[in-house]
Amino acid sequence: MSEKKIQKPVVDEHYVRPQAAWEKMKAARSMRQAQETGNFLTEYRENDQSIYEMRTPMKYSMRRRLAAKYSQDYIMELYYSAGNSYEIAGNVREALKMYETCHNDEGISRLLIENVRRNPASGEYFELRRYYLALPEEKIKESVELMAGMSMLQSMLLNEEESERWYQELADYAKKKTGGQKRAAESRLLYLDIGLPHRGIIRLTDLFKRAGVLLLDRKLVLPEFSVTSNLPSMMNGGKDFCEWSKKDKELAKSLGKVVPFVLGKYGKGLVNLALAESFFEKGGDDYEVATLAGSGRMQAESGGKTEQIFVAVGILTQLSILNDRMEDAVDMLHSFRQVAEQEAPKLLPNIRAMSVRMDLYMGRISEAYQWLEEAPDEDAEFNGLERYRYLTKVRVYLASGRREKTLLLLDKMRFYAEKAHRTYIEMEVKILAAIAMYRMGKDGWQEKLQEAVTKAEEYHFVRVLTKEGAAVLELLKTAPLTWKDQSFKKQVMKECERMAEFYPSYLKEKQEGNVTLTDKALKILRMQAEGMSVEEIARQLDLSKAGVKYYNQETYKKLGVNNKAAAVAEARNRRLI
C-alpha cells in the first residue's frame, strides 16, 4: 500500500499539480535562505520570473576547487552531462554553453539545427546568433536547415545581401540534389520566399497560391510559420500587410482558404482576425470588428495557436480602450496572461508591454517607468523582434520627458521600418517623432506629422493617429495640415477629442520640482534605491524603524504611489534622485 502511495503523484495529474507547486515553493524558500546566509547569489528578472545565479567570485572559487580535485577529462564529462541535462529540459542556451566548454561540436550543431527548424518567433535565432555566426561556412553548406536559418537570421539582422547570399547557396544546393534532399531544399526556399522579413509582401499572393498547389500535390512540406511574431497584430506581425488592407474583403475571398491551408495551425482564425484588425484600423463599425475578432478567437482556440488568440485579445482590448472601458480591457488582458503563462510564455514580454501602454493611458507613469528596467536595451544590438516593446519604450520616454532618448530610439525604428518594409511602423515613428519635436520646440515637426497624415489617409488608417489621443490632438489642431479627404479628417479629429476626454493624462509629461521632499526623506529614498532595508537605514540614520516607515508613508503620499519600488521609480522620473 505504501508503495502505491509513493507512486501516486506520477500517475494522478490532480495530485501532481499541488506537489509541483509545493516543490516550487520549497525551492523559492531555499533560495531566500541562501541569500540570507551569504552574499553569493544574485537575482534578476526574466519574463517576470526570478532567476538566481552565483556571483562571479563564488563561481571562480568553485571552479578552482573542482580543478584541484578532479582530472580535466572528468571535468569535461561533467560539462557534457550538464549539457545533456539542459538539452533534455529544453534550455538551449545553457546546453550550448556546456557543450562549448567541453568542445562538443556535434552537440552544438545538433542544437542549432533543431532551433532553426522552428520559426523565429518560437525559436531563438537572435539570442543564439553568436553560435550561428561562428559556424564554418562549409559546415553550414552541409545542412539545408542551417543554410535556410542563416538566410533568415541575416534578414532579421538587416543584412539583406548576406541573407540573399545564403538563399542563393540553398538554391544552388537544390539544383544539384535529387529526391528527398531536393524536396527538403525546395520546401525551405518556398518558406524563405514567403517569410524573409526584408522582402516585404511583394508577390506574396502568388506565392501563397503556388504553395497551396504544391502542398495539395504533396510535393513539398513547409516548415511552421508565424504570422504574428508574438505581437498582438496580424497586419503588422510577421510582416506588414498594410497594402493588403486596401483590398481586405477581396483578398479574404480569394485567399481565404489558401492561406490557412498553407499556414496550418497558424492559419486558424487568420482571415477573420485580419479582417477585424483591418476594419478596426480604418475606424470601422465596432460591432462588426468585435464579431470578427470573436469568431477568429474561437477558431484559433479550436486547434489553432495561442499567438492568434493574442491578436484577438489585442483587437478587443483596443476596442474597449477606445470606448472608455479600460477596466474591461485590463481584465481581458489579465485573463489571457494566465493562459499564456501555461501555453505560450514567449508572449509574456509583449503582454507586459501592452499592460504598460494601458498604464500610460491611465496616467500611471511611475508604474510604466518601473517597466523600463525590464525593457530591451536599444543601445545594445537592435532586435527587430522587440519592435513592439521598443515602441512602448518610446511612449514611456515621452511621458517621462526624456525627449532626446525618444528621438534616438525613433531614429533606429525608422531605419528598421525602411529596411523591413514596415509601413505601419513608419507612420507610428513619424507621429511620435512629431510629438517629441513639438515639445522640444524643434523645427520640422509639422513636416513629420504631415507625412504621417498623408500616409494614414492613403490607407484610411484612423487609429494609427487617434490612439495617440491627447498627445497628438494639440498638434493636429496647431499645424496647418493638408487633408485630401475631409470625412477622414472629421473622423480623426472627433475620435482624438474623445480619446483626450477619456484619457487626458496620456503621455502628459510630469513636471520636475512640483514635489518637495525633506533632506532626510531624500536620503532614505536614495538608500532604498540602493537596496538597503528599513533596519539598515534606521541604523545608519540613527532613527527607529517606525520613524523610517513614517518618512516613507509621507514620501509615498507626495509622489502619489503606494510602495517602495514605485516611489524610487517616480523619484527618478521627477529627477529627485
Buried (B, 14 or more C-beta within 10 A) or exposed (E): EEEEEEEEBEEEEEEEEEEEEEEEEEEEEEBEEEBEEEEBBEEEEEEEEEEBEBEEEBEEEEEEEEEEEEEEEEBBEBBBEBBBEBBEEEBBEBBBBBBBBBEBEEBBBBBBBEBBEBBBBBBBBBEBBEBBEEBEEEEBBEBBBBBBBBBBBBBBBBBBEBBBBBBEBBBEBBEEBEEEEBBBBBBBBBBBBBBBBBBBBEEBBEBBBBBBEBBEEEEBEBBBBBBBBBBBBBBBBBBBBBBBBEEBEEBBEBBBEBBBBBBBBBBBBBBBBBBBBBBBBBBBEEEEBBBBBBBBBBBBBEEBBBBBBBBBBBBBBBBBBBEEBBEBBBEBBEEBBEBBBEEBBBBBBBBBBBBBBBBBBBBBBBBBBBBBEBBBEBEEEBBBBBBBBBBBBBBBBBBBBBBEBBBBBBEBBBEBBEBBBBBBBBBBBBBBBBBBBBBEEBEEBBEBBBBBBBBBBBBBBBBBBBBBBBBBBBBBEEBEBEBEEEEBBEBBBEBBBBBBEBBEBBBBBBEEEEBEBEEEBBBBBBBBBEEBEBEBBBEEBEBEEEBBBEBBEEBBEBBBBEEBBBBBBBBBBBEBB
